[in-house]
Amino acid sequence: MIGGLQFEALKKELVDSGKMNIRDFHDAIIRENAMPVEMVRAILLNNLPDKNYRTSWRFYPL
């Protein structure tokens, strides 16, 4: 359930904003395979973390 909410938030961030079309979004998710949504997000945003990275992304506003 949490992963689904994270993917929905990521879709809103990338597809609904016009940064990526839905087909490219879907293909990128499938291509990245099984990994945490936060890592898929970093790859799609071309923002790879350094070795001391700590998770911080939320799928809902605090």
KOLKE-428661 format. One record per atom (N, C-alpha, C): z, x, y; atom name; residue in three letters. Coordinates in Angstrom, 1 decimal, always signed. Layout:
N
+--------+--------+--------+----+-----+
:     up :   east :  north : at :  aa :
+--------+--------+--------+----+-----+
:      Z :      X :      Y : CA : ala :
...
+--------+--------+--------+----+-----+
END
This chain:
62
+--------+--------+--------+----+-----+
:     up :   east :  north : at :  aa :
+--------+--------+--------+----+-----+
:   +0.0 :   +0.8 :   -1.2 :  N : met :
:   +0.0 :   +0.0 :   +0.0 : CA : met :
:   +0.0 :   +0.9 :   +1.3 :  C : met :
:   +0.9 :   +1.8 :   +1.3 :  N : ile :
:   +0.9 :   +2.7 :   +2.5 : CA : ile :
:   -0.4 :   +3.4 :   +2.7 :  C : ile :
:   -1.0 :   +3.9 :   +1.7 :  N : gly :
:   -2.3 :   +4.6 :   +1.8 : CA : gly :
:   -3.4 :   +3.7 :   +2.4 :  C : gly :
:   -3.3 :   +2.4 :   +1.9 :  N : gly :
:   -4.3 :   +1.4 :   +2.4 : CA : gly :
:   -4.1 :   +1.2 :   +3.9 :  C : gly :
:   -2.9 :   +1.1 :   +4.4 :  N : leu :
:   -2.6 :   +1.0 :   +5.8 : CA : leu :
:   -3.0 :   +2.2 :   +6.6 :  C : leu :
:   -2.8 :   +3.4 :   +6.0 :  N : gln :
:   -3.3 :   +4.6 :   +6.7 : CA : gln :
:   -4.8 :   +4.7 :   +6.8 :  C : gln :
:   -5.5 :   +4.3 :   +5.7 :  N : phe :
:   -6.9 :   +4.3 :   +5.7 : CA : phe :
:   -7.5 :   +3.2 :   +6.8 :  C : phe :
:   -6.8 :   +2.1 :   +6.9 :  N : glu :
:   -7.2 :   +1.1 :   +7.9 : CA : glu :
:   -7.0 :   +1.7 :   +9.3 :  C : glu :
:   -5.9 :   +2.3 :   +9.5 :  N : ala :
:   -5.7 :   +3.0 :  +10.8 : CA : ala :
:   -6.7 :   +4.0 :  +11.1 :  C : ala :
:   -7.0 :   +4.8 :  +10.1 :  N : leu :
:   -8.0 :   +5.9 :  +10.3 : CA : leu :
:   -9.4 :   +5.3 :  +10.6 :  C : leu :
:   -9.7 :   +4.2 :   +9.9 :  N : lys :
:  -11.0 :   +3.5 :  +10.2 : CA : lys :
:  -11.0 :   +3.0 :  +11.6 :  C : lys :
:   -9.9 :   +2.4 :  +12.1 :  N : lys :
:   -9.9 :   +2.0 :  +13.5 : CA : lys :
:  -10.1 :   +3.1 :  +14.4 :  C : lys :
:   -9.5 :   +4.3 :  +14.1 :  N : glu :
:   -9.5 :   +5.5 :  +15.0 : CA : glu :
:  -10.9 :   +6.0 :  +15.0 :  C : glu :
:  -11.6 :   +6.0 :  +13.9 :  N : leu :
:  -13.0 :   +6.7 :  +13.9 : CA : leu :
:  -14.1 :   +5.7 :  +13.9 :  C : leu :
:  -14.1 :   +4.6 :  +13.2 :  N : val :
:  -15.2 :   +3.7 :  +13.1 : CA : val :
:  -15.2 :   +2.7 :  +14.3 :  C : val :
:  -14.1 :   +2.1 :  +14.4 :  N : asp :
:  -14.0 :   +1.0 :  +15.5 : CA : asp :
:  -14.2 :   +1.6 :  +16.9 :  C : asp :
:  -13.8 :   +2.9 :  +17.0 :  N : ser :
:  -14.0 :   +3.6 :  +18.3 : CA : ser :
:  -15.4 :   +4.1 :  +18.6 :  C : ser :
:  -16.2 :   +4.1 :  +17.5 :  N : gly :
:  -17.6 :   +4.5 :  +17.7 : CA : gly :
:  -17.8 :   +6.0 :  +17.4 :  C : gly :
:  -16.8 :   +6.7 :  +17.0 :  N : lys :
:  -16.9 :   +8.1 :  +16.7 : CA : lys :
:  -17.7 :   +8.4 :  +15.4 :  C : lys :
:  -17.7 :   +7.4 :  +14.5 :  N : met :
:  -18.3 :   +7.5 :  +13.2 : CA : met :
:  -18.8 :   +6.2 :  +12.7 :  C : met :
:  -19.9 :   +6.1 :  +12.0 :  N : asn :
:  -20.3 :   +4.8 :  +11.5 : CA : asn :
:  -19.6 :   +4.5 :  +10.2 :  C : asn :
:  -19.6 :   +3.3 :   +9.7 :  N : ile :
:  -18.9 :   +2.9 :   +8.5 : CA : ile :
:  -19.4 :   +3.6 :   +7.3 :  C : ile :
:  -20.7 :   +3.8 :   +7.2 :  N : arg :
:  -21.3 :   +4.4 :   +6.0 : CA : arg :
:  -20.8 :   +5.9 :   +5.9 :  C : arg :
:  -20.9 :   +6.6 :   +7.0 :  N : asp :
:  -20.5 :   +8.0 :   +7.0 : CA : asp :
:  -19.0 :   +8.1 :   +6.7 :  C : asp :
:  -18.2 :   +7.2 :   +7.3 :  N : phe :
:  -16.7 :   +7.1 :   +7.0 : CA : phe :
:  -16.5 :   +7.0 :   +5.5 :  C : phe :
:  -17.1 :   +6.0 :   +4.9 :  N : his :
:  -16.9 :   +5.7 :   +3.5 : CA : his :
:  -17.4 :   +7.0 :   +2.7 :  C : his :
:  -18.5 :   +7.5 :   +3.0 :  N : asp :
:  -19.0 :   +8.7 :   +2.2 : CA : asp :
:  -18.1 :   +9.9 :   +2.4 :  C : asp :
:  -17.5 :  +10.1 :   +3.6 :  N : ala :
:  -16.6 :  +11.2 :   +3.8 : CA : ala :
:  -15.3 :  +11.0 :   +3.0 :  C : ala :
:  -14.8 :   +9.8 :   +2.9 :  N : ile :
:  -13.6 :   +9.5 :   +2.1 : CA : ile :
:  -13.8 :   +9.8 :   +0.7 :  C : ile :
:  -14.9 :   +9.3 :   +0.1 :  N : ile :
:  -15.3 :   +9.5 :   -1.3 : CA : ile :
:  -15.5 :  +11.0 :   -1.5 :  C : ile :
:  -16.1 :  +11.7 :   -0.6 :  N : arg :
:  -16.4 :  +13.2 :   -0.8 : CA : arg :
:  -15.1 :  +14.0 :   -0.8 :  C : arg :
:  -14.2 :  +13.6 :   +0.0 :  N : glu :
:  -12.9 :  +14.4 :   +0.0 : CA : glu :
:  -12.0 :  +14.2 :   -1.2 :  C : glu :
:  -12.3 :  +13.1 :   -1.9 :  N : asn :
:  -11.6 :  +12.8 :   -3.2 : CA : asn :
:  -10.1 :  +12.5 :   -3.0 :  C : asn :
:   -9.3 :  +12.9 :   -4.0 :  N : ala :
:   -7.9 :  +12.5 :   -4.0 : CA : ala :
:   -7.1 :  +13.5 :   -3.3 :  C : ala :
:   -6.7 :  +13.2 :   -2.1 :  N : met :
:   -5.7 :  +14.0 :   -1.3 : CA : met :
:   -5.0 :  +13.1 :   -0.4 :  C : met :
:   -3.9 :  +13.5 :   +0.2 :  N : pro :
:   -3.2 :  +12.7 :   +1.2 : CA : pro :
:   -4.1 :  +12.2 :   +2.3 :  C : pro :
:   -3.9 :  +11.0 :   +2.8 :  N : val :
:   -4.7 :  +10.5 :   +3.9 : CA : val :
:   -4.6 :  +11.3 :   +5.1 :  C : val :
:   -3.5 :  +11.9 :   +5.4 :  N : glu :
:   -3.3 :  +12.8 :   +6.6 : CA : glu :
:   -4.3 :  +14.0 :   +6.5 :  C : glu :
:   -4.5 :  +14.5 :   +5.3 :  N : met :
:   -5.4 :  +15.7 :   +5.1 : CA : met :
:   -6.8 :  +15.2 :   +5.3 :  C : met :
:   -7.2 :  +14.0 :   +4.8 :  N : val :
:   -8.5 :  +13.5 :   +5.0 : CA : val :
:   -8.8 :  +13.3 :   +6.5 :  C : val :
:   -7.8 :  +12.8 :   +7.2 :  N : arg :
:   -7.9 :  +12.6 :   +8.7 : CA : arg :
:   -8.1 :  +13.9 :   +9.4 :  C : arg :
:   -7.4 :  +15.0 :   +9.0 :  N : ala :
:   -7.5 :  +16.3 :   +9.6 : CA : ala :
:   -8.9 :  +16.8 :   +9.4 :  C : ala :
:   -9.5 :  +16.6 :   +8.2 :  N : ile :
:  -10.8 :  +17.1 :   +7.9 : CA : ile :
:  -11.9 :  +16.3 :   +8.7 :  C : ile :
:  -11.7 :  +15.0 :   +8.7 :  N : leu :
:  -12.7 :  +14.2 :   +9.5 : CA : leu :
:  -12.7 :  +14.5 :  +11.0 :  C : leu :
:  -11.5 :  +14.8 :  +11.5 :  N : leu :
:  -11.4 :  +15.1 :  +12.9 : CA : leu :
:  -11.6 :  +16.6 :  +13.2 :  C : leu :
:  -11.9 :  +17.4 :  +12.1 :  N : asn :
:  -12.2 :  +18.8 :  +12.3 : CA : asn :
:  -11.0 :  +19.5 :  +12.9 :  C : asn :
:   -9.8 :  +19.1 :  +12.4 :  N : asn :
:   -8.5 :  +19.6 :  +13.0 : CA : asn :
:   -7.7 :  +20.1 :  +11.8 :  C : asn :
:   -8.1 :  +21.2 :  +11.2 :  N : leu :
:   -7.4 :  +21.7 :  +10.0 : CA : leu :
:   -6.1 :  +22.3 :  +10.4 :  C : leu :
:   -5.0 :  +22.0 :   +9.6 :  N : pro :
:   -3.7 :  +22.6 :  +10.0 : CA : pro :
:   -3.5 :  +24.0 :   +9.6 :  C : pro :
:   -2.6 :  +24.7 :  +10.3 :  N : asp :
:   -2.3 :  +26.0 :   +9.9 : CA : asp :
:   -1.3 :  +26.0 :   +8.7 :  C : asp :
:   -0.9 :  +27.2 :   +8.2 :  N : lys :
:   -0.1 :  +27.3 :   +7.0 : CA : lys :
:   +1.4 :  +26.7 :   +7.2 :  C : lys :
:   +1.8 :  +26.6 :   +8.4 :  N : asn :
:   +3.1 :  +26.1 :   +8.7 : CA : asn :
:   +3.1 :  +24.6 :   +9.1 :  C : asn :
:   +2.1 :  +23.9 :   +8.8 :  N : tyr :
:   +1.9 :  +22.5 :   +9.3 : CA : tyr :
:   +2.9 :  +21.6 :   +8.7 :  C : tyr :
:   +3.4 :  +20.7 :   +9.5 :  N : arg :
:   +4.4 :  +19.7 :   +9.1 : CA : arg :
:   +3.8 :  +18.3 :   +9.4 :  C : arg :
:   +3.9 :  +17.4 :   +8.5 :  N : thr :
:   +3.3 :  +16.1 :   +8.7 : CA : thr :
:   +3.9 :  +15.4 :   +9.8 :  C : thr :
:   +3.1 :  +14.7 :  +10.6 :  N : ser :
:   +3.6 :  +13.9 :  +11.7 : CA : ser :
:   +2.8 :  +12.6 :  +12.0 :  C : ser :
:   +1.6 :  +12.5 :  +11.5 :  N : trp :
:   +0.8 :  +11.4 :  +11.8 : CA : trp :
:   +1.3 :  +10.1 :  +11.2 :  C : trp :
:   +1.3 :   +9.0 :  +12.0 :  N : arg :
:   +1.8 :   +7.7 :  +11.6 : CA : arg :
:   +0.6 :   +6.8 :  +11.6 :  C : arg :
:   +0.7 :   +5.8 :  +10.7 :  N : phe :
:   -0.4 :   +4.8 :  +10.7 : CA : phe :
:   +0.0 :   +3.6 :  +11.5 :  C : phe :
:   +1.2 :   +3.6 :  +12.1 :  N : tyr :
:   +1.6 :   +2.5 :  +12.9 : CA : tyr :
:   +2.3 :   +3.0 :  +14.2 :  C : tyr :
:   +2.3 :   +2.3 :  +15.3 :  N : pro :
:   +2.9 :   +2.8 :  +16.5 : CA : pro :
:   +4.5 :   +2.8 :  +16.3 :  C : pro :
:   +5.1 :   +3.7 :  +16.8 :  N : leu :
:   +6.6 :   +3.8 :  +16.8 : CA : leu :
:   +7.2 :   +3.1 :  +18.0 :  C : leu :
+--------+--------+--------+----+-----+
END
